[in-house]
Amino acid sequence: MTAKLDHTIMHSSDQFVSARFLTELLGAPEPRRMGPFAAVDLDGGLTVDYADFIVAPERIVPQHLALLVSEEEFDGVYARVRDRDLPYWAGPGHTEPRSIDRRNGGRRLYVDDPDGHAIEFLTVSDG
């Protein structure tokens, strides 16, 4: 198959607050304005585009975003999560608070963004 994910849209109550939350955890550059979106650039040309104009804040349905990162990047994310005293979990259903998972010989943690979207950072793909 030749299909490649180009972008995904995450609904948010404030697109730049949510986009900055992600870039700050990743230690990545500021999100950029891309048309009506706040875009976070990831490897391979993929963007996570935050929108605060499609769905009213009270109708946002939490989604899941899994980001595969290197061991070094994970160390940075983990440090920034702890420095900000953010709640985090080893399991996707908010199980094992303040723990990281070591499944498949890697590491992973889950954190919720300002709109309740679960962001998973993992070092080994499940695929």
Secondary structure in CASP SS format (residue, H / E / C, confidence):
PFRMAT SS
TARGET T0000
AUTHOR 0000-0000-0000
METHOD secondary structure of the structure
MODEL  1
M C 1.00
T C 1.00
A C 1.00
K C 1.00
L C 1.00
D C 1.00
H E 1.00
T E 1.00
I E 1.00
M E 1.00
H E 1.00
S C 1.00
S C 1.00
D C 1.00
Q H 1.00
F H 1.00
V H 1.00
S H 1.00
A H 1.00
R H 1.00
F H 1.00
L H 1.00
T H 1.00
E H 1.00
L H 1.00
L H 1.00
G C 1.00
A C 1.00
P C 1.00
E C 1.00
P C 1.00
R E 1.00
R E 1.00
M E 1.00
G C 1.00
P C 1.00
F E 1.00
A E 1.00
A E 1.00
V E 1.00
D E 1.00
L C 1.00
D H 1.00
G H 1.00
G H 1.00
L C 1.00
T E 1.00
V E 1.00
D E 1.00
Y E 1.00
A E 1.00
D C 1.00
F C 1.00
I C 1.00
V C 1.00
A C 1.00
P H 1.00
E H 1.00
R H 1.00
I C 1.00
V C 1.00
P C 1.00
Q C 1.00
H E 1.00
L E 1.00
A E 1.00
L E 1.00
L E 1.00
V C 1.00
S C 1.00
E H 1.00
E H 1.00
E H 1.00
F H 1.00
D H 1.00
G H 1.00
V H 1.00
Y H 1.00
A H 1.00
R H 1.00
V H 1.00
R H 1.00
D H 1.00
R C 1.00
D C 1.00
L C 1.00
P C 1.00
Y C 1.00
W E 1.00
A C 1.00
G C 1.00
P C 1.00
G C 1.00
H C 1.00
T C 1.00
E C 1.00
P E 1.00
R C 1.00
S C 1.00
I C 1.00
D E 1.00
R C 1.00
R H 1.00
N H 1.00
G H 1.00
G C 1.00
R C 1.00
R E 1.00
L E 1.00
Y E 1.00
V E 1.00
D E 1.00
D C 1.00
P C 1.00
D C 1.00
G C 1.00
H C 1.00
A E 1.00
I E 1.00
E E 1.00
F E 1.00
L E 1.00
T C 1.00
V C 1.00
S C 1.00
D C 1.00
G C 1.00
END
